[in-house]
Amino acid sequence: MSLSFANSIAVQNRARALAPLCVGAGTYLFFLYVGDTLLQDSDSFWQIKIGQWILDHHALPYTDFYSFTRPGEPWISTSWLSQVLFAISYAQWDWAGPVILTALAVALSAAILVDLLDAHLEIPRAVLFAMLAVVLSLHHILARPHMLALPVMIAWVGMLMNAADRKVAPSWCWLPLMSLWANLHGGFVLGLALIGPMSFVATWDMESGKQVRLLLRWFLFGVAALAACCVTPYGWRTLLGATNILNLGELLSVISEWSPVNFASFNAFEGALFGLIAIGLYRGLTLSLPRILLILLLTWMALTHVRSIEAFAFLVPLVLAKPLGERSPLPQPDTLGGASWPARYVTATGALMIVAAAWTSTSIFMAHHRFTFTMDQTPVAAVDLLEKRGAQRIFNAYKFGGYLISRDVPVFVDGRAELYGETFVMDFFKAVEVKKLDNLTRLLDEYKIDATLLAADSPAAQVLDHIKGWKRLYADKIAVIHVRDDQQTAAVTSSK
């Protein structure tokens, strides 16, 4: 009986060791299969273009050279490393490269989360939390730099939470992780901001003398982390560049990913909030005040900006793991079985088989599938026509900016909102939505626009049909072109 029990525990230990890799492989294959859904944001175009520029010039951008409205204005790329990685993958495998890179990042994120939760929760619950986190983040899983930084965010916060749970200060050996995050994406400021709340989780209910000493150690770690985030080619400018986006005021409510959550219809995030409340009530969880405040902070962030839902989805389980685990203690691991070399051999063999299966599946799938970007983001025919006409100053739709940059066409505006500023972009959106007709005509005249490239359903595209001095030159299901009447143009038949 005891031998059977010991064998059962040993098998469970092997299963637990392979669980994160299995979850990661499954997640990777899923996003490889639905890879076209990762190519839905035109920002991917200019991210890759900048990465190519960095590789070609062996330098980093410090000013804008893609727009004709902000040429020479100071601008730095806080995601330069991600952009380089995307550019390399795109150069090697076309759009399959960014898709595979993004799928790997999501897979690694899910695997790291399962591994971190495994210390406190049963494998089924850890896997469930990871899958729910992925589902909640689906709207923002795109081939863009924030996805490459996602596994780093989870690892960093998991490290902080682990230190807080053990009532110790984080090890300075983890500081290179912050440097990596700062080179991948500007979201590293969240990692800095969470050091403070985590320190209070660590020092809660401690004796005052020990509390002060531990807080001091956390403070010193925070200072070191602040220095680590400046270990980038831009130095301290990285920190300033990452916070510029937060100073866009009203504009953040206009850009979809920075807008507040809309509860007009039931969505996954709403279900997650109900589930969080239900878990607390059903399990009778008693959390310390710092943990409660940490969960409220992540919830507030998600409610305020849609793009923060992924942080809520992946980080809240880390905060809840220890309290949940204390209510259902895990069985003690069989250390003897876990240390035996046959068991380690079986685990290593299983891991290699999983990786080999994922790689083989990738090769087979790529041989029969070509990844393409979402058509409504790529006005190919319209831009071809504009290039033939030699249009120099194009008033373009916000979502077409990235594609124009990829075609080396100077843009009026694109996804780098922090470059253009709140006033300029708000004027642009009001003009495109024709909330003020004067805004549209003023911008067209002020910037000496000779052609417009707007979305087919744009109010401005319809209004321009009736504005004196402008005429429709081309239209399809994606884009509409208007040019000034005083230009000699050949008649172009609109396609459908």
Secondary structure, 3 states (H helix, E strand, C coil): CHHHHHHHHHHHHHHHHHHHHHHHHHHHHHHHHCHHHHCCCCHHHHHHHHHHHHHHHCCCCCECCCECCCCCCECCCCCHHHHHHHHHHHHHHCCHHHHHHHHHHHHHHHHHHHHHHCCCCCHHHHHHHHHHHHHHCHHHCCCCHHHHHHHHHHHHHHHHHHHHHCCCCCCHHHHHHHHHHHHHCCCHHHHHHCHHHHHHHHHCCCCHHHHHHHHHHHHHHHHHHHHHCCCCCCCCHHHHHHHHHHHCHHHHHCCHHHCCCCCCCCCHHHHHHHHHHHHHHHHCCCCCHHHHHHHHHHHHHHHHCHHHHHHHHHHHHHHHHHHHHHHCCCCCCCHHHHHCHHHHHHHHHHHHHHHHHHHHHHHHHHHHCCCCCCHHHCCHHHHHHHHHHCCCCEEECHHHHHHHHHCCCCECCCCCHHHHCHHHHHHHHHHHCCCCHHHHHHHHHHCCCCEEEEECCCHHHHHHHHCCCEEEEEECCCEEEEEECCCCCCCCCCCC
